[in-house]
Amino acid sequence: MKPASQKISVIEKIGYSLGDLSANLIFQTLMTFLAYFYTDVFRIPPASASAIIFAGGMVGAFSTPVIGAIADRTISRWGKFRPWILWTAIPFGIMAILAFSTPNFSDKGKIAYAFITYIFLVLVYTSNNLPYAALSGVITGDMAERNSLSSYRFVAVMVAQFIVQVLLLPLVLILGDGNRVAGFEKTMTIFAVAGVVFFFITFLTTKERIIPAKEQKSSVKQDLKDLIGNKPWIAMLVITIFIFITLSLKGGMYVYYFKYYLNEPHLAEFLNNCGFNGFIDGLNNLLVNLGMVGFQWPEDAPTSGFSLFNAGGIIFMIVGIGFSKSLADKYGKREVFGIGLFLSALFLLAFLFYAPTSIALVFISQILHGFFYGLTIPLLWAMIADVADYSEWKNHRRATAIVFSAMIFGLKAGLSVGGAFVAGILAVFGYNEQLLVQLPETIMGIKLSVSLFPTITFMVSVACLFFYEINKKMEVQIEQDLIARRKADI
């Protein structure tokens, strides 16, 4: 390996993190609103929406190893992974707009259009986000710097998550003047344009420093052989799948939880008592005085409650991210990740016991869940980067992108399974978007999907950590051994 300075500037960390902000404007929308968009905006039957989300997502998932193998063999003056961010930026933006457009087709035509646009969106996403993720493994080999980079990156993720989960529905109603169809199209156009700009900034501000030695030769067969013998990689693959099943399932079901389960008068009273309504009234008055009459916050309690609920969780996730690096540096990524995930799961389980009128408890549990889950957010990606180092340490070959394909495959598979579960559970429990009040069994399905079901999938991820052998002691050993090898290759 060619040695290079392993320290990276704040500008590069910010530039790199903007790539995840961009991708997550789309990804968070898919994870939180895709099932809702298909069932309540595009008017696709829940069972068909479930099939689209699952099939389209799995196509993206199984394309991941192919993209990883190609990216690892990319040779350009910009490096292996940076050019992919440049090449896919504009196609990503175009497909995001098309996937959330609602052409006036027949029922079968809508299903076909949704399926085709979703497949192409996840394929472009994979071609962009896998090289982007792998880039973090070659920007620096310094474990502390890598933890720092992950923290910057996931603050950006939280910003995107805040924009999507807190502001998207109000933006849809505002920009569409109450028309959700027009509102989604306009909102996604804004997200897509901003995302393309951020991808360009990421490309321009980052640098690949860990470069495989010229004498390294590799084949797809050898890459796959290395992966099969890499127990931490297998563990992270399964962990990632179940984490994103959890995030997609509960995230996609919350909008229904607020719309149909929580008691609207009690929710409105809570919003008034906590000062949220007063804050919004002041904001609306300010906008009116500025002449922005069309940009006033919607008045219905479920939309406001949903936004405030997500805002509380995200703010405390960011607090958790702030503690993540120092705890991981002291105790090791695996240990902090496992404890944070376990405690966050317990606060999800608490939703099973809350009545529709227990509004304050719902918000408190979301805040505590957000904090403990926030501890794990940067560590997931940093642990994948450590697995790439483990593979190099063990096999004397570096194949960063194919290792990171575990994360992207798991992300895609989890997104498709979790999103399909949202629409599938709604179909099984008799959801009808035309009804203002859903059937009792439908309400129970919604409640289980934000409590018991995601708790189970999170706990599976916790159990898989017993097979992830890279503890704090091994982290240090791998880092020191690889530094020595790279110096010897001068």
N, C-alpha and C positions, 0 to 999 in steps of 0.2 A: 504494500500500500504506500501511496505517496503521503508523507506527513504534511499537515497544514495546521494553521492555528485553529483550535477547537472553540475559541471564544467567538460569540456572535453578537452583533450590535443590537441595540434596542430597535433601530429602524428596520433591520432585517427580521427581527421577531414580529414586529407589527405587520410588516409587509407579508410575511408568511401567514400570519393569522387572518389577514383579510381574505385569503383564499377559502378558509373555512367559513368565514362570515358569509361569503358569497354562496357557497354550496349549500349552507344551511338555511338560507332564505327559501330555497326550494325543498331541501330535504325535510326541514321541520314542517313545511306546508304539507308535504306528502304524508308524513307521519301523523300529523294532527288532524288534517282536514280532508284527506283524499276520499275516505269512505263517506264523509258528510257531503262533500262536493258531488260525488257520484249519485248518492241516494236523494239528497234534498235540493240540489241545484240543477244537476244534469238530468235528474229523474230517471236513473237507471235502477231496476229492481235490486234489492239488497243481495240476493243470491248471485245475480250476474256481476254485481260490483265485487263480491267476494272472489269469484272466479277470475276476474280481470286482474285484481290486485295480486292474487297468488301466482297466477301463470306468468304475468308480466314481470313480477319481481323475481321469480325463479329463473327466468331467462337471463335477467341481469346478473343474478347470483352465479350461475354456471358459466357466464362469460368472463368472470373475474380471473380465474387462473390463466386463461388465454391472454388477457390484457396484461397480467403480471409477467408472464413469460416474455411477451413482446417488449414490454417496457424495460425489463432487465437487459435486453439485447439491443436497445436503442442506442445508436451512436450519433451524436451531433455536437456541434461546437458549443451548444448550450448545456450539454450533459445528457443524462438518461431520462430524467423525469420532468425537468422544467419545460421542455418543449411541448409536452402533452398538455400542460396547463394552457399554453398559448394556443395550440391547435384546436382545443375543444371549447374554448371560452364562448365564442359566438354560437356554435351549434347548440350548446347547453342553454343559452338564453332563448333561442328560437323554439326549442322543444318545450321549454317550460311554459312559454306563452300558448303554444298549440295544445298542450295537455290540459290546460285549464280554460280552454275555449269551449263554447257550447253551440256548435252548428245545429241548425234546425233540420235534423235528420229524422228518419223513422226510428222506432224503438230498436230494430236490429242494426240500423245504421249508426245509432249512438253507441251501441255496445262495440261494434267494429271500430269506430273512430277512437273510443276511449282505450281499447286494447292496443291498437297500433301506436297511438301517441305515447301511451305509458311505456310500452316496450322500448321505443326509441329514446325516451327520456332516461330510462334506467341504464340503457347501454351507453349513452353519452355521459351520464353521471359516473358510471364505472370507469370509463376511459379518462375522465378528468380526476376523479377523487382517489383512485388507487395510486397513480403516479404522485399525486399531491401528498398522500399519506406516506408513501415510500420516501419522498423527499426529506421528511423529518429525520429519517434514519441515516441520511448522507450529508445533511447540513453540518452536523457535528457528531463526534464520537464521545464527547464529554457527557457523562451521565447527569451531572448537576445541570449543565447547560440544556440538556435534552428535557429534563424535568421543567426547567424554566420556560423553554420553548412551548412545551405542552400547556403550561399555565396560561401563557399569552394566547395561545391558540384557542383554548376553551373559554377564556373570557369573551373572545370574539364569537364563539359558538353561542354563549349565553346571550350576547347582544342580539344575534339573529333569532334565537329562541324567544327572546322578549318581544322583538318586533312582530314575529309571526303569531305567537300564542296570546299576546296581550293586545296587539294593535290590528291584526289582520281582519277580524270580523268587524270591528268598528270602521276600518278603512273600506271594507267591502260595501258596507251600508252607506258610508259617506260618499265614496266615489261613484257608486251606482245609484245614488239618490234613492236608497231603499230597495233597489233592484239588485239582488244577489248575483244574477247572471252577469250583468254588465260590470258590477263591482269586482267580481273575481277576475275578469279579463283585464281590467284597468290596473288592479293591484299587482297582478302577476307580471304585467308589462313593466311596471316600475321596478319590481324586484329583479327582473331579468336584465334590464339595462344597467342597474347598479351592480349586479353580479358580474357582468362582462367587464366593467371597468375595474373592479376589485381583482379579478383574475389577472388582468394585464399588470396591475401593480405588483401582485405576488411574483409573477414571472420576472419583472424587472429588478426586484429588490433582493432576490435570494441567490444563493450560490451553493453548488455541490462541492463539498470538500473531501468526502471519503470516496475515493475513486479506486475501483478494483485494479489490481496489478495487470499489466498487459499480458503477462503469461497465463493469467487465469483463463481456463477454458471451461465451458459448461454446456450442458445439453438439457433439454426438457426432462428426459428420462432421469438424469442425475439430480435435477432439482426436485422432482417428485420423490425420488428415493430418499433424499435428505429430509424432506418434509415428513414422510411416513415414519422416519426414525426420530423425529423431533417431538418428544412428549409435550413440552411447553407449548409448541405451536398447535398441537391437537387440542390441548386444554383451552387455549385462547380462542380457537375456532368455535368450540361448543359454548364457551362463556359468552362470546359475542353474539352468537345466534340467539341465545335465550335472553340476553339483555335487551336486544332490539325487538324481540317479540314482546317483551314487557313494555318497553317505551311506546311501541306502536299501538299495542292493545289498549293500555290505559289512556295514552294520549289521544287516540282517536275516539275513545268512548266518552271522554269528559264533556264534550259539547252536548251529547245526548243526556248525560247525567245532570247537567245544569238546566237543560231545557225541559226534561220530563220527570226527574226524580226529586230534586230539591224543591221545597215549598216556596213558591214565588213571593207571596206576601212576607214571609219570614226573611227571605233573601233581600227583598227591598228594604225591610226595616233594618237589617244588618248593615247594608250599604249606607243607609242614612245615618245610623248611629256611629259608625266608624269614621265618618267624615268624608267618605268617598263621593257621595252625591254633592256635598258642598264644594268639594274640589272641582268636580266636573262642571257645576254651575258657574264657578268662577272662570274656568277655562273657556266655557262656551261664551260667556259675556266678553271675555278678552278677544276671542275670535270675531265676535260680532262687531266690537269696537274697531277692530282692524279691517273690517270690511269683508271678512271671510265667513259669510253667512252660511255657505254650503258645507263648511267643515266643522259641524257641531256633533258632539258625541251622541250616539244613539241613546234613547231613554229606557229601553226595556231592561228589566233587572237581570234576566239570564245572561244577556250579552255582557253587561257590566260586571256581573258576578264572576263569570268565566274569565274575563280579562284580569280582574283583581286577583283571583285565585291563582292564575298562572304567574302573574307578576310577583306575588309573594313567594312562590316556589322558586322562581328564577333568581330573584334577589338573594335568597338564602343559598341557592346553589353556588352563586358567585362568591358568597362568604365562605362556603365550604371549599371551593377551588383555592381561595386565598390561603387556607390552612394546609392544602394538599401537599405542596412541595416540601415544606419544612417537616411535616410528619413522615413523608416518604423518605426524605434524606436521612432521617433519624432511625426509623423502624423498618424501612423497606417497602417497596411498592405493593408486594403481594399482601402483606399483613394489613396495611391501611385500606387497601382496596376491599379485602374480604370483610373487615369489620364495618366499613362504611356501607357496603351493599347489604349486609345482614340487618343493620339497624334501619336503613331506609325501607327495607321490605316490611319490617314490623309496623311502620307507620302507614304503609299501604293497607295492611291487613285491618287496621283500625277502622277503615271506611265501611267494613262489613257490618259494624255494630251501630252505625249512626242512623238516626231517624231523619226523615226529610226536613225536619225543623232544627236539626243540630248544626246550624250554619257555622257558628264560631268554632266548634270542634273540627269541622271539615277544613276550615282555613288553617287552624293551628297544626293539624296533622300534615297538611300540604307543606307548610313552612319547615317543619322538622324533617319530613321526608326529603325536601329539597336540600337542606343543609348536609345531611349524611350522604345523599347521593352525589352532591357536589364534590365531596372528598374523592370520589372514585373517577370522576369525569376525565381529568388529565391523565390519570394513571393507566387507563385502558390503552390509550394510544402509546404511551411511553413504554408499557409492558410489551407491546407488539414490537417496538423498536429494539427492546432488549432481547426479544426472541430472535431477531435478525442477527444481533451480535452473538447470541448463543450459537446460532447455526454456523456463523463464520468461525467462532472459537472452536467448535467441535469438528467441523468438516474442512476447515482451512479454505473455504470458498464463500464468497459473499453473493447472495441472491436476494437483495432487499425487497424488490417488488413482489416476488412470488411468496415471500413470507408475509408481506402486508396483505396479500390476497386473502389471507384468513380473515382479517378484519373486514374487508369489503365484501367478501362472500357472506360472512356472518351478518353484516349489516343488511345486505340485500335480502338474504334468506329470512332474517328476523323481521325486516320491514314487510316482506310479502306475506309471511305467515301471520304476523300480528295484525296487519291491515286486513287480511282476509278473515281473520277471527272476528274483527269488529263487524264487518258486513255480514259474515256468516252467522254470528251469534244473534244479530238483529233479525236475520231471516228465520233462524230456528225458533226464536222466541216470539215470532209474530209481529215484528215491527211494521208499521204502516205510516209512511210519512204524511199521509193525508189526515191522520187523527191528531187532534189537539191534546187528547189524553190517551196515553198508551194502555194496553192491557196489563194487568198485574204481573203476568209471567214475563212480559217484555221489560217491565220495570226491574224485575228480579235479575234478568239477564244483564241489564245495564249495570246494576249494582255489583254483581259478581265480577264483572269485567274491570271494575276500578278498584277491587279489593282482593278477593281470594285468588282469582286467576293470575294476576300479575305477581302476587306474593309467591305463588308456587314457582313461577318461571324464574324469578330473582333467586330463590333459594337453590334451584338447580345450578345456577351460575356460581353461587357460593360453594356448593359441594365440589364443583369442578376444580376449584383452586387447590384442592389437596393433590392434584396431579400436575400442578404448575410448580416446578422445583426451583425456580430462580428466586431465591430469597436474598436478603440483604448481603449476606456473606458472599454468595455466588456472584451477585452484581459487581461487587468490588473486584473479585478475582478475574472475572471476564474482562472488565475494563482495563485492568493493569496488564493482563496477558496480551490483549490486542494492541495496546500502546507499544509494548515491547516488540511485538511482531512487526508493526508498521515501521518502527525505527530501524529494525534489522533489514527492512526491504529497501532502505535508502540506497 
